[in-house]
């Protein structure tokens, strides 16, 4: 059984940058909290906790020291309030997320009704909504577009881990209903690369395994995209979740990982699948 890893897979620049900033904060020896999980990967968050970085769900839960802002970003008012309370704030917001925030803010300033293509309850989207003045429309599916729009001048930004297909669907639905439509494609390049590579590999193998947090939007979307190309797709966080029965009769297995999945986590899954293949061959 041949195991092949997607050409673009695993941790992205934004996540690497955030982990580096968190490590640098920990190295100071001061009390360090992250505002919410730094990334959507439970194993990585637990590793950070083992190094002394606790998770604070609200900045008020961090009484002193350093507060690291998660990759998904937050409402700018929260950063200001945390700094005013005496915390040293380290902003680990992914640069692609920052671009989406800035685009939403500018669209609002220019008089557009802001539409955010993404998941309403995702922290990244919540932060973008705040930058857009709090009254942006969040649309995950075309069916979420309201029957009456606040204006016929609409500007779109996208949650950075959404698919281009989803963006295209929303744009196509809105075009006939507006007089002006301005689109900022804020899907990050790493997301697009991973999605294309995963789909390509899924079409060429018998079984596809997607590695990453079950709470990770970008990893979940990778699994969904792979499913359009291959019915035998499995989303796992660690090698412990693998089931040998998944690979029955398979001669090829593809592996990909979300942008918030550390390399060692993906490597552990690959090694475990290879060990299963050796057991079968013997």
N, C-alpha and C positions, 0 to 999 in steps of 0.2 A: 504494500500500500504506500503510494507516494504522497508525501505531505508538502504542500507548496504554500508559501506565504505571499499575500498580495503585495504588489510592487510598492504601493503607498499604504502603510498601516501603522497604527500605534500613535504614541504621544506626539503632539504637535508643538510648535514653537511657543504658543501662548501658555500651554501647560508646563513646558520645560522652564519657561521664564518664571511662572508663579512658584513652582517648586524650588527654584534657585533663590528667589526672594524670601521664601519661607525658611529655607535652610540658613540664609544669611541672618535672618532675624533671630532664629534659634541660637546661632553661634554667639550672639551678644551676651547670652546668659541671663537675659531679662525675661520677665513673664511675657509670653506671646500667645495671642488668641487669633484664630481666623474667624472672620465674620461669616458664619455658615460654613459648610464643607468647602474647602479650598477648590476642589474639583469634584466632579461626580464619579468618584471611584472609591468605594468603601475601603478597599485594601490600602490604597495610598493614604487615605485620611487616617486610618488606624496606624500606619507607619509614622505619620507626622505626630500623632498623639503620643506614640512611644518615645519620640524625641522631645516631648514637652510642649507641643503645640496643641492647645485645647481649642475646641470649637465653641464659639459664643453665638447663640442665635440672634442676640441683639447686642449692640455695642455696650449697653449698660451692664451686661454680664461680664465685661472685661474691666475690672476696677482700676487697673494700672498697666503700664508697660506698652507693648506694641500690639497694634491691631492690623492684621493683614486682610485686605479686601479680596474676596474670592475672584476667580477668573471671570465669573459671570457679570461682575459689576453690580453697583447698587445706585440707589437714588443719591444724587450729589448732596442733598441736604443731610443725609446720614453721615457722609464723610466729614462735612463741616461740623456737625454736632459732636462727632467722636473726637475730632481734633480740639474742639472747644472744651471738651470735658477733661483734657489733659493727656489723652492717649497719643502716642506717636503712630500715625497712620502710614502704612505701606500699601500702596495701591497696586495690586497684582491683577487688575482687570486686563483681560486679553486685549491687545491692541486692535484686533478686528472688532471686538465688542465695543471698544471706545469709538471706533469709526462709525458704527451703527448708532451709538448714542448721539454723537455729534451730528450725524445726518438727520436724525429725528428732530433734534433741537433746532437745526437750521430750517427744516421744512416748516416747523411750527412758527418760527419767527417770520418766515416768508408768506404766511397766511394760508398754508395748505392744511386740509384735514389729513392727519397722519394715520396711515394704516400700517400696522405691524403684522407681517406674516409670521406667525409663530404660535407657541403654546402659552395661553394666558397665565397659567400658574407656574411658568418656569421663571426662576430668578433673573435670568438674563433679560427676558421680556419685561418683567416688572421694572427693571432698571431703565430700559429703553423708554417705557411708558412715562416714567418720572421725568426723563430728559425731554420728552415731548409735551410736557406740561400737565400730564395726568389724564388728559381726555382723549388720548389716541384710541383708535379702534383696533382690537386684536382679532385677527382672522387666522384660524388654523385650516379651515376648509372653506371652499367657496360658499357652502351653505351658511357660514357664519357671517357673511356680508349682510348688513341690515337692509331691509327693503327700502328704507329712506336714508340717504346719506346726508350728513350735516351740510355739505357743500358740493359743488361740481368741480372743485379744484382739489385734487387728491394727490398726496405724496406717499410713496411706499418705501418702507425699509423692511429688512428681513432678519429674523433670528439667524445668527451666523451658522448654525448647524442644520438649517432647513435644506430641503432639496430644491434644485432648480425647477424641477417639474411642478412642485407645489407653488412656487413663485409664479411660474408661467400660467398656471390655472387661475390664480387670483387676478393677475394682470388682464388676462383674456376676458374674465367675467366683468371687470370694472370698466374696461375701455369704452364699451357702448353707453355707459351710464354717466360719464363725466365729460367736461369740456376741456379739462387739462389734467394730465396724469404724468407725474414725475416719479421715476423709479430709481432707487438706489439699490443695486444688487450688493447687499452687504453679507452674502454668504462667503465664508472665509475660503481661501484657496485650498487650504489643507482639507477642509470638509469635502469640497468638490473632487479633489484628487482621490481621497479615500473611497468616496462613493463610486466613482468610475472604475477604480481598480478592483473594488470588491465585486461589483456586478460582472465585470469582465472575467474574473477568476471563477465566480460562482457558475457561470455558463459552461466552464470547461472541466469541472470536477464532479465527482459523484456526490460528495457531501461537503457542506460548508460550515465552518465553525467561526462564530463572531465573538471576540473576547472583549469584555468591558463591563462596567457597572450596569446592573439592571435599572438603576436610576439615571443612567446617562442618556440624554436625548439623542446625541449624535451616534452613539453605539446602537441604540434601538432602531434608528433610521437605517443604519448599515444593514441590520438584520432584515428589515422590511424590504430594502432594495434587493438584497440577495434572494429573498423569497420570490421576487418577481422573475428571477432567472433560474431558480433551483428549488424544488419542494423540500429538499433535505437540508434544512438550515437550523442550526442550534446556537443560541446565545448563552454564553457562560461567563461567569466572573473569574473562576479559577479552574484548575485541572481537576479539582475534587468533584466538580459537577459533571464531568464527562461520563458517558455511558457507552461501554464497548458495543452494545447492541446497535447504536447509531451507525456503526461502520460496517455492519454485516454486508458482505458482498461488494464492498467498495474497493476500488483499485486506486482511487485518487481522492485526496482530502485537501480542501483549501482552507486557509486560516487568514482572518483579518482581525483588526482591533480598532476600537474607537480612538479618537484623538486625545481622550483622557486616560488611556490605558498605558501604564508604564511598560517599557520594553521587557523587563524581567517577568512581568505577569504574562505577556503574550508568549515569551520563550518557554515558560513553564508549561503552558498548554500544548505548545508544539512538541515539546519533549515527551509529554505524557501520551500524546497521540502516536508518536513514533514508537514508544515502548509497547503500546497496544498492538501496533502493526507487527512488531518483532514477536510478540507472544502468539499472534495468529499464525505467523509464518513458521513458528516452531511447534 
